[in-house]
C-alpha cells in the first residue's frame, strides 16, 4: 500500500477549489491582494510571502514527504542555500563527499564568507563521520543515492550520530523522490529537492523544495525564504503540480528501464564500472533496500577515457546530451564538464568523477530503442580502443 498511497497523493491532495470545483489549482498571477479589513489581513498579502497556487504546491509536497511544512523555491540551489542559512558564524558542517557540483561550490566558496567551516566526508564510512564531528558541527548534509556515483548512505545511522551531537540533518532526495524514499520518517530534519528533475519531469521549469516535520524549523526556513525572496512563481508552481500528478507512472517506467540498462551495461566489455543501487553487486545495495522502496532512474558508468566517452556521446541518437536529469526524455551528461564543472579536477578525481564517467537519467522511451542505441554507441566507442592499441 505504501506505493499506492503515495501515487494517489500525487494526484489527489488537500486543495479543493470551492467556488467552481475546478479539477486543477487556479494560477493566481497576482503580486498583491486586497485586504477587506483595516485591522485584520487575510491569509495572503504579497506573493513573495505567500501565493495561493504556491501554497497548494507546498501542501502537496508536505503531504508527499510526510512533513508539516514545505516551501517552494525558485531553484534547487535556492532551496539548498536557504537551508544552509539556518547556520550562524562559527558553525561547522559535514557534507557528503560525493555531492552535486553546485552544492560543492556553495559550501566551499560561499559558506566560508560567513565564517562557517566545512568538511567533505565519505558518509558511507561511519568511522570517518564520527571523527569529523566537532563541538561546533551543526549540520550533516546527505545525498543518497549521491550525485553522480550513486553512493548509498545509511540514513538511520547518520541521523543517530547527528542526534547524539545535537546536529541537524539535511538530505537531498532528488534522485528517488518521496515515491521511493521518505527521509523524514527516518528522522531527517530537512528534505530538499531539485524539483526541476523528477517531480516536474518535463524539462520545462526550474524549482526547488524544502520539507520539514518540525513546525518551528519550518517557520525558521520560511522566514529565510521571505527575507531572501527566492520564491517559486505561480505559473511554475502550477506546472510543478501538474508534473507531480504523473510522477508514479513516469518514475516506475523509467526505473524499470534503468534496471535493464544497468544490467546491460554491466555485461559490456568496454564498460569498466556501473553505479546503480538496484544492482546486487552495488556496495550499498543492502542498505539501500532497507531504506528505499525503489532504485530510481539514474545510473552512472565508466568508459576507459575521455576519448571513448566523446565518441560514445556523439554516436547516440535517443538520449539528449545535456545538463539535468529526471525528465521524460533520457538525458546523458558528462559530470566532469557539466554537473560537477565547479569542482576542481583533483577533487573530482578523488571522488571517482573520472574523464570516462557518464551519468544517464533514463526517460520514457521504449526500452528496446534505448538499449539498441546504447549498443551501437558502445560499438563505435570500442573503435577508439582499436586505434590506440600499440
N, C-alpha and C positions, 0 to 999 in steps of 0.2 A: 504493500500500500504506500510505502514511502515515495516511490517514483510517481505513482498515480496521483497522490495528493499534491505533490509539487507541480506536476504538469497541469493539474486542474487549476491550481492557484495562479499559474502563468496566464490563464485565460480569464478566470473569474476572480474578481477581487472585492474589496470592501467598498469601492467607489460606486455610487449609483447617481445618475443624473436624474434629479427628481422632477424637473419641470416637463421634460419631453419624453423621458425614458430612452434617450439615445444610447445605443449599444457602446459607442466609442466616447471616450472622455473628450469634452469640448476643448478646443485650443483657445485659451484666454490670452489673446495678443493685446495685453494692456499693461502699461508700465505703472499705472496708479489706479486707485479705487476710491470712489466717492464714499464718504462716511456720513451715515444718516444722522448720527448724534454728535453733538459738540463734545460731550463728556465721555462717551463710550464708543471706541472704534471697533469696527468689525474685524474678522479674522485676517483680512488682507488690507494692507495699506500701500505698499510699494513692492514691485515684483522682485527686487533684489532680496527683500526679506521674506517673501512668500508669494507663490502664484498657484492658483487652483490646479492648473494642469501639472505643474511640477509636484505639487502636494500629492496628487493621485499617483504619480510615478513613485514618489518616496514611500507612500503607504504600501504600494505593491512590492517594492524592494525589501522593506522591513518584514513584510509578511513572508516573502520567499525565504529570507535568511533566518527567520525566527527571531528577529530583533524588535526593539521598541521604537527606534528612531533611525531613519535613513535620510541622507542628504544627497542631492543630485548636483554634481559639479560640471563645470564646462569642459573638463577632460579628466582622464585617469591621473595624469600628473598633478592636476589641481587638487584632486582628492588626496593623493599621496602627500603632497607638500603641505596641505592644510592639516592633515593628521599629525605630521611632524611638528606643526606649530603648537601642539599641546605641550611641547617641551620648553624648558627655560635654560638660560645661560648657565653653564656649569654641568649640565646633564650629559650623559653618555648613552649612546645607542649601539646595539648589536644588530647587524644586518646580515642576512644570509649571503654567503659568498657568491652564489650563482643567482644573480638578480638582474632584472631588466636594466638596460643601459641608462635610461632616463632617471631611474631611482638611484643608480650609482652616481650619476652626475650631481643630483640634488644633494645626496648625503655627503659626497666628498668635496663639493665646491661651494655649496650654499650654507649648510649647517655650520661649518667652522666660522663663518662670518658672524654667527650669533653665539659664539663660544660654546658650541655643542660638539663634543668629540664623538668619534665613531670607531667601531671595529667591524671589519668584514670577517665572518667566521663560517666555516662549514657546519651548518646546523644539523647535518646528519651525524655529526660527531659530538655526542652529548658531553664527553670529557672536555673537548675544546670549548664548548659553550660555557660550561661551569668555570673554566679557567679564565674566560674572557669577561665574566661578570665582575663589575666593580661596585663599590659602595654607591656611586652616583649613576649607575645604569638604570635607566627609566623605561626603555622600550626594547623589546626584541622583535625584529621585523622578519616575517617569514614569506616565502613563496613556495608553495608545494602543490603540484609539481612546479619546479622552478623554470625560469626562462634564461637560457634556451636548452639546457642539458637535462631537463625533466628530473632533477633530483627530488627525492621524496623525504620530507622532514616529518618526524614523529610529533604531531601536533600536541597530543596529550602530554608527552614528556617535556616539551618546551614550555607549555602552559604551567605545568607543575613547578619547573625550575623558576619561571618568572614569578609565580606567586610566592615562592619561598624567599625571593629577593625583592618583593614589592615592585615588580615591573609590570608594565602593560605589554600586551602582545598585539601586534598588527599583522594581518595576514591578507596577502593579495590572492584573491580567489578567482581571478580572471579565467584561468585555463579550464577549471571544472564547473564553475557557476554553482548556484545553490541546488541545481538539479542533481549534481553528483557529489557535492561536498558542502557540509554546513558547519563551518568552523565555530560559530557562536555556541553551538550545542556541545562543542568540545572544550569550551572555556576561553576561547579567544575574545579579546576585548573590542577590537575594531576590525571589521572585514572591509576590504577595499576591492573595487572592481574598476578596470578599464572597461566601461560599459560599451565603448566603441566596438568591442570584439563580439563575443558570443551572445551577450544579452541583446544587442542590437541586431547583429547578424547580417547586415546588408551593405556594409561599407559606405554608409551614407551620412553618418553623424560622428561627432567626437563627443564623448561623455564619460563621466566618472561617478562613482558612488562610494559612500561610506555607510556602514550599518553598525549600530551598537545595540547591545542588550541593556546596558546600564543607562538609565534616562539622564542622569547627571552628566555622564561622559558625552552623551549625545547632545545635550544642551551646550556644553563647552565647545564642541565641534561646530554647532550651529552658530554660535557667537563668532567663531573664527571665520566661518563662511560668509556671514553677513558683513563682517568687518572688511574682509578682502574683496568680497563681491564676486567670487568665482562661481557663479551660479549657472545652471543649465537653463537655456531659454525655453519658452513654452512650446515652440514648434518642434524642437529636438526632443523635449520631454514626451510629446505625443508620439513621435516616431519611435522612440525607445519603448514606450508602452506597447506599440504595435509589434515591434520586434520580439519582445518578451513572450507574446502570445504563441509564437511558433517555436520557442526555444526547445521544448521537448522533442518535437518531430525533427527539428534540424540537428540537435546535438546527438540524438540516438542514431540517426542515419549516418552522420559524419563520423561518429565514434566507431560504428561497426565497420565502416570502410577503412578507417585509420588502423584498426586492428589487423585487417587483411594486408594493408600496405606495410605495416611494421613487420609482419611475418614474411612477406615477400622480400623486403629489403634485407632481412636477416639471412636469407639464403643466397644473396648475390655476392659473388667473389670480389667485386670491386668495392663493396661497402665494408668499411672497417669496423664500424660500431653503429648500433641502432639504440636510441634512447626513447623508450616508451614504457610507461609504468604498467601497461597491460601485459607485457612480455614476462613470462615466468622467470627469465634469467636477469630481469632488471634488479639492481641491487636493493631497491626499496619496495619491491613488489608486495611483500607480505605486509609491511607497514601500511602501504597504500590501500590494500584491500580491507584493512581494518579500520580505515577512517574515511573511505570514499566508496560510493556505490557505482562508480563508472570510471573509465580510464581516459576519457576525453578524446579530442580530435587533433591534438598537436603531437608531433613527434619530431625528433631530430636524428640526423645520421651523418656519418663522416666519410668523405671520399679522400683518396690519398693526398690530394694537393689542391691548390687554388686553380691550377690549370684544368684539372679534372672537373672541379665544380663549375668553372666557367663554360666548358663545353656542354656539360650536363644541363645547365640552366638555359643556355641558348638553343638547345635542341628541343626542349619541352614545348608542348603545344597546349596542354589542358590547363595546368595551373598558371595563374598570373605570377609574375615575379615582382614583388612589391613589399613594402613595409606593411605591418599589421598582420592580423590573423582573425579567425573566428567568424568568417563570412560564408555566405552560401557558395561562393567560388573558392576553389582551393588556392591557397596563397603560399608560394615558396619564397623564402627570404634567406639572405646571406648575412648572418648576425655580425660578422666581422666588420661589415661596412654599412649595416642597416641598424638593427635594433640595439647593437652594442658598439656603435661607432664612437660614442662618447667615452668609452673605456680605453685607456692606454693599451697598446699592443701587448706589453708584458703582463698586464693584469688580465687581459682576455685569455692569453695562452695559459696562464696559471689556472684559469677556471675551465680549461678544456675547449675554449672557443677558438678552435684552430682555423687555419685558412681553408680547410676542407669541410668545415661544418656547415650543414644546411638545415634549416627548420621548415617543416611542412605543416601547414594548417589545412587539414582535409576538409573539403567542402561537400556539396551535394551532387556532384557529377556522378554518372554511373560508375560503379567501382571498376568494371572491366575496362572502360575507357581510360581511367586514370592509371590502372596497372599496366595497360599496354603502352601508354605514353612513357611511363617510368622505365619500362623495359627497353624501349628504343633509345631513350636518352642515355641510359646506362651503357648500352652497346656503343653509342657514339663516344661517350667519355672513355670507354675502355681503349679506344684507339689512341688516346693520349699516352697510355702506358706503353703501347707498341712503339710509338715514335721516340720515346725517351729511353728505350732499352739500349744498353751498351752494345 
